[in-house]
């Protein structure tokens, strides 16, 4: 998995987020912040920060798995990519 694959998945999730109906403002903001955090360029390899981001993805999956299955599938793809990248 490459960074370009990860960025492509993040873009797919951004597109899905833009079209998701029935999503309250707080959930939309939390997902946007999650996307921004994962997609941030830089050399952050601080274990604590990465663990928080991964935990946030898991929480989002749990929250949206019934109501937004496409977003959940993309979030799962992102987790796999991060794992394959050693993160």
C-alpha positions in Angstrom: 0.0 0.0 0.0 1.3 3.4 -0.9 0.5 6.9 0.3 -1.4 7.5 -3.0 -3.7 4.5 -2.2 -4.4 6.0 1.2 -5.0 9.4 -0.2 -7.4 7.9 -2.8 -9.4 6.2 -0.1 -9.5 9.4 1.9 -10.8 11.2 -1.1 -13.5 8.5 -1.6 -14.5 9.0 2.0 -14.7 12.8 1.5 -16.9 12.3 -1.5 -19.1 9.9 0.5 -19.3 12.3 3.3 -20.5 15.1 1.0 -23.4 12.9 -0.2 -24.4 11.3 3.1 -27.9 12.1 4.1 -29.2 11.9 7.7 -25.9 12.7 9.2 -26.0 15.2 12.1 -23.6 18.2 12.1 -21.6 16.8 15.0 -21.0 13.5 13.3 -20.2 15.2 10.0 -17.6 17.4 11.8 -16.1 14.5 13.6 -15.6 12.6 10.4 -14.2 15.6 8.7 -11.7 16.1 11.5 -10.8 12.4 11.3 -10.2 12.7 7.5 -8.1 15.8 8.1 -6.0 14.1 10.8 -5.3 11.0 8.8 -4.6 12.9 5.6 -2.3 15.4 7.2 1.0 15.5 5.5 4.0 15.6 7.8 6.3 13.3 9.7 4.1 12.6 12.6 5.0 9.1 13.7 4.2 9.7 17.3 2.7 6.5 18.5 0.1 8.1 20.7 -1.2 10.4 18.0 -1.4 7.5 15.5 -3.2 5.3 18.0 -5.7 8.0 18.7 -6.4 8.3 15.0 -6.8 4.6 14.6 -9.1 4.4 17.6 -11.2 7.2 16.1 -11.6 5.2 12.9 -12.8 2.2 14.9 -15.3 4.4 16.7 -16.6 5.8 13.4 -17.0 2.3 12.0 -19.0 1.3 15.0 -21.2 4.4 14.8 -21.9 4.3 11.0 -21.9 0.5 10.2 -25.7 0.3 10.1 -26.7 3.7 8.8 -23.9 4.4 6.3 -22.4 1.1 5.1 -20.4 2.6 2.2 -18.7 5.0 4.5 -18.0 2.1 6.9 -16.5 0.0 4.0 -14.2 2.9 3.1 -13.2 3.4 6.7 -12.3 -0.3 6.9 -10.2 0.0 3.7 -8.3 2.9 5.4 -7.6 0.8 8.5 -6.2 -2.0 6.3 -4.1 0.4 4.4 -2.7 2.0 7.6 -2.0 -1.5 9.0 -0.2 -2.5 5.8 1.9 0.6 6.0 3.0 -0.4 9.5 0.9 2.2 11.2 
